[in-house]
Every structure is written in C-alpha cells, then in structure tokens.
C-alpha cells in the first residue's frame, strides 16, 4: 500500500472511531429498512384478509309482492326462498303491498316461510302500502315483521267462495288462548259453514302468533272483527317487530340480531350487506299473465274460435295451431283459479250455439241464446269475490259484441250462399261455352270450367275452337261450333 493510501485509510478509520453516533444511526436505519421490507407482505396479507372478510358478508335477497296474492306470486315467493337458501343468503326480505289473495296461495307461501332455513322478514312498504287479509297472515308467519310509516295491516276475515265476506261477530267475546270455550254461543245469522271458516282462520293466525311471540288477541280480532292497524299502533301493540322507512333502515336495525330458524340460531350481519333484488323471471311473469281471469277468458275464446275456424276451413293449419295453444294455456290458468264449472260450461255452450247458428236455420234464436249463455257464464266464471280476481263487465260486453258481429257476418255469408243459383247437376252445363284442347280422328277433348271433358260434334272441330254444349250423355258432352265473338268459360 502506498503511503497516501495508508493515510487515507487511517483517517477514515479514525473518523469512524471518533463519531460512533453516526455508525449507530446508520445501523439502526438499515435494520428498520430490513424490518419494513419483511413486514410488508404480512401487512398486505392482513389487509387482504380484512378486505375479504368484509366482502364475505352473506347477501340479503329481496322479494316483492305488489298486488293480489295468487298462484303466480306464490310460485315466485316459494322458488325465491328456495333459491336464496341455495345461494347462501343470510336473510330474505319479502316486501308486500297487497289487498289479500287466494287461501291456497297464501298457505303455500306460509309453508315455505315456516320451512325456510333462511330467516324471512316480511316488510310492508312503501308508505301507503297495506298488508290486508292474506298479507296479515304472511306477516304473522314471518320470522321478522316490519312496516314502513304510513302503512296498515289487518282485515283478515276470510272471504266466502262465491259470496260476500263473512260477517264478523263483534258481540262474541274473544276466546282464551287455550281454545274456545264449549259454552260460547254461535254467532247470530251465520251458517255452520261460515262459522267453520272463521274459526279455522282464527285458529290458524292464532297459532302463527304464538309461534312468533306476537299479539295473539289482536290477530284473532283481525279475523273475527276485520279490524285494521296503522304501522305505529302495530309496533306498540306487539303485532310487528320493527318500524323502518326503507330497506337500508331495516337492515341497519336487524344487524346483530339472532333469529331462530328450524331450531338453529342465525346471527344477522346485515349492515352493509349486498341486496339482491330477485325480480320475477319469465316463468313467474307468464304464470301471472295466464292466471289473470280476464286473460284466461280471452285465451279460451280465441282458442275455441281458432279451432272452429280450422274445422270449417281444413288445411289452413295456423288457426288450429294458435287456437290449440291458446286453449291449453287458458285451461292451465283456469285450473289454478277458483273456477265455477257451471260458468265454464255456459261459456262453452254459448259458443257452440253461436257456431250452430251459422249452419242451422234458426233465424237468430241459437245465436242470441249463445250470446246470453256466454255473458252469464263469464259473469260467474270466477268463484270468488276477492279483489283482483274479477272479470270486468266491460271486457265481457266487448267479447259478447265481437261474438255477435262475427255471428252476423257468418249468417250474412250463409244467406248470400243460399240466394245463389244452383251450381251442378246434369243440366247445369247446357249452354256453356268450352274451348277445344285436343282434336283427333278418334276423340276430341275440351276445357270447360277448369275441367277437361270429352266432346262429340257432327261438324269437324280443331284446337282452340270454341264450342257450345247442347247435350250431355254421362261424361260425354255434345257440342256445336260457335262464333268467334263468344267467350269461353
């Protein structure tokens, strides 16, 4: 080593020994950098874990009932609850605005709720909505009952099939929770069947109230006296569990609650959970259309007319295919509804009479009778007074008028046909003009009214010559030549 280099090295070492604080700070900084580099993957993993735990919160499924509860809404709710359980939803919110519905559809929804492994929260919303009649039963059956401000529920008295709502009996005292007393007197002016329906409905909703720990006495009053409650009073009386302005407010209130479903406690973590709005699919929408009594009546009418038109005009195919499809859809929709079969028979009989009018000389008697039978049958076709299941009188009148116009058109065609001269017969061809198509020494053929006939003539004939028929002998026509100014037929 050169002397200059030794001096430089000596000076550097001396400087480091003379400044120990600088060395310590440098080492500390180096250790800190190494620790930071080693802890960065751990921090990233921790952040990813916390992020995944935040996003792993199970979603909430939202189902909506808007209108009368029928076969379509029951199918939609039942399948929606089953799909929510398969998708791992932690809660199903059933938002309702309904005037009521069919008993069979209501019970199908309640069975799905009672057997659901996922908690179901029935929520009457938005403001101005109601859960009347069947909606009250569904609200009582749900694990969670909630309402928005400005809504109401109640009026759960069963509606008699084919008649008016069963008359309540306010003079009868409410039965005890352990059942009706044997010495209670039946309601005055009510039949045994009406009392049976009211008692069955009261026992049903009372059992649901006991199952969910809600107000049993008011539930029975809603059935026997058709009383109703606004949302605020329902919360105070213990009929519902929560009062929430909207879905986010409801999920915020439910966060951290424990709900027992099928014997297992489920902890709800609904704060910030994703809301899956499960809208009705094509099957539910199609079922909603064909189970509408008005649509079912129109489909049945179109189906019958299509099939009749196909029978009267064989070979068109399209009317028969469309008519068969419409008729099958109508029958499928009607079998899901409370149908009065006497009304259905009257509709079919009326259409049969209107068709027979076109072929029988009844001078309008069959047609008028058919229209009357159709109108009466359409009026009594749906055997219930529930809202949303009636057939408008305007629709019945419109279908009757259209049927009458079709009947008048058919009768007019028949009358015109009868006034026409008779076509056919041995003497119908006499005097007609034909055109020679083929002429040989042995035989001659002529074209007459689109048909080829064998003809004979005393005078010689040639191709394209016009001849007049003067006689007929079986399948042979006797002809004579005519002038060129006459037209062939």
C-alpha positions, 0 to 999 in steps of 0.5 A: 500500500502506498503511503497516501493510501495508508493515510487515507485509510487511517483517517477514515478509520479514525473518523469512524472511531471518533463519531460512533453516533453516526455508525449507530444511526446508520445501523439502526436505519438499515435494520428498520429498512430490513424490518419494513421490507419483511413486514410488508407482505404480512401487512398486505396479507392482513389487509387482504384478509380484512378486505375479504372478510368484509366482502364475505358478508352473506347477501340479503335477497329481496322479494316483492309482492305488489298486488293480489296474492295468487298462484303466480306470486306464490310460485315466485315467493316459494322458488325465491326462498328456495333459491336464496337458501341455495345461494347462501343468503343470510336473510330474505326480505319479502316486501308486500303491498297487497289487498289479500289473495287466494287461501291456497296461495297464501298457505303455500307461501306460509309453508315455505316461510315456516320451512325456510332455513333462511330467516324471512322478514316480511316488510310492508312498504312503501308508505301507503302500502297495506298488508290486508287479509292474506298479507296479515297472515304472511306477516304473522308467519314471518320470522321478522315483521316490519312496516314502513310509516304510513302503512296498515295491516289487518282485515283478515276475515276470510272471504266466502267462495262465491259470496260476500265476506263473512260477517264478523261477530263483534258481540262474541267475546274473544276466546282464551288462548287455550281454545274456545270455550264449549259454552260460547254461543254461535254467532247470530245469522251465520251458517255452520259453514261460515262459522267453520271458516272463521274459526279455522282462520282464527285458529290458524293466525292464532297459532302463527302468533304464538309461534312468533311471540306476537299479539295473539288477541289482536290477530284473532280480532283481525279475523273475527272483527276485520279490524285494521292497524296503522304501522305505529299502533302495530309496533306498540301493540306487539303485532310487528317487530320493527318500524323502518322507512326503507330497506337500508333502515331495516337492515341497519336495525336487524344487524346483530340480531339472532333469529331462530330458524328450524331450531338453529340460531342465525346471527344477522350481519346485515349492515352493509350487506349486498341486496339482491333484488330477485325480480320475477323471471319469465316463468313467474311473469307468464304464470301471472299473465295466464292466471289473470281471469280476464286473460284466461277468458280471452285465451279460451275464446280465441282458442275455441274460435281458432279451432272452429275456424280450422274445422270449417276451413281444413288445411289452413293449419295456423288457426288450429295451431294458435287456437290449440295453444291458446286453449291449453294455456287458458285451461292451465290458468283456469285450473289454478283459479277458483273456477265455477264449472257451471260458468265454464260450461255456459261459456262453452255452450254459448259458443257452440250455439253461436257456431250452430247458428251459422249452419242451422236455420234458426233465424237468430234464436241459437245465436242470441241464446249463445250470446246470453249463455256466454255473458252469464257464464263469464259473469260467474266464471270466477268463484270468488269475490276477492279483489283482483280476481274479477272479470270486468263487465266491460271486457265481457260486453266487448267479447259478447259484441265481437261474438255477435258481429262475427255471428252476423257476418257468418249468417250474412255469408250463409244467406248470400250462399243460399240466394245463389243459383244452383251450381251442378247437376246434369243440366247445369252445363247446357249452354256453356261455352268450352274451348277445344284442347285436343282434336283427333280422328278418334276423340276430341277433348275440351276445357270447360270450367277448369275441367277437361271433358270429352266432346262429340260434334257432327261438324269437324272441330280443331284446337282452340275452337270454341264450342257450345254444349247442347247435350250431355250423355254421362261424361260425354258432352255434345257440342256445336261450333260457335262464333268467334265473338263468344267467350269461353268459360 
